[in-house]
Amino acid sequence: MFSLSMFVIHADAQQDIQFSQYVFNGLILNPAYAGYKEVTNLNLVYRTQWTGLQGAPQTISASIDGLLHGEKMGLGFAVTEDQLGAQSSLNADISYSYRLLLGNYARLCFGIAGGVNQFTIDGTKLTTINSDRALSNLQSSTLGPDMKAGIFYTDEHYYGALSVTDLFAAYRSTDPSYLVIRRNRHYYLQTGALINLNENIRLKPSIIFKEDFHGPTNVDLNTFLLFSDRLWLGMSYQSSMKIFQNARLQHGLVSTDAISALVEYYVNERLRIGYSFDYSTTNLRNVSSGSHEISIGYSFQPRLTNAVCPRFF
């Protein structure tokens, strides 16, 4: 699809990879999460967005993290590949976190991640109205450094996190002939709570703000119910709002982007399987049948007895 692919080449707005189940894989957005479950944990995620739309995003991510010797340091590794039309990106980074133990349950963690990003455009995947051999022969790729940073706090009942990704974005080429996507720094602010309704049911509301100062602020409102510490059922409302003045934003933008339904099931103490479905509330619903996301989490050993319900946060 030529129009979609050309949009990707010149994109200059929020374009960080999106996951609906990020609450179960915090390392993707914040390196301070490395080791937060206090066990060695593996996460796999596959997402296909706007199913039925040619050239729509498809994303796969794998990450593993755990504690180093003792409880004060965490280490993680993540690889993410994203395909959008003729544009693709590959990211690999290593995360390190330092954890302050504030009493028996509270943790304050500081994290940093470094790695590489590769962005590629493949002209053979472009479909044009009129045959254009120059475009069909187009091949462009760039490789550059990547860096993230963040902080994360959690106790028995609450958590909060602040992170920034694409820290080197401002130092990449501004040459108009630069054909692959130009990244922007992205900032994430998260907070949530864990409320015991009774012996078998917990409530987990949370909110995340996503900002890059080039488009509207994206906001996700999430609510989960946890049954018998095994089954999660949740809903997510994805929207946007104009918090910061931006003259480039067009008028009449639709604020609601999607509504998601999520289910996560712990097969046992080590294995988690998740699925989410996003229904778009924009005009994309007329050309796609929604977005699907599947995740698998596996812990290589039982969690520590003094952990702060880590799998619930």
Helices and strands as residue ranges (DSSP letters): H 2-9, G 22-24, G 26-28, G 31-33, E 41-48, E 58-67, E 73-84, E 87-102, E 106-122, G 123-125, H 133-136, E 139-154, E 158-165, G 169-171, E 186-193, E 195-196, E 201-211, E 217-227, E 231-241, E 256-266, E 271-280, G 283-286, E 291-299, G 310-312
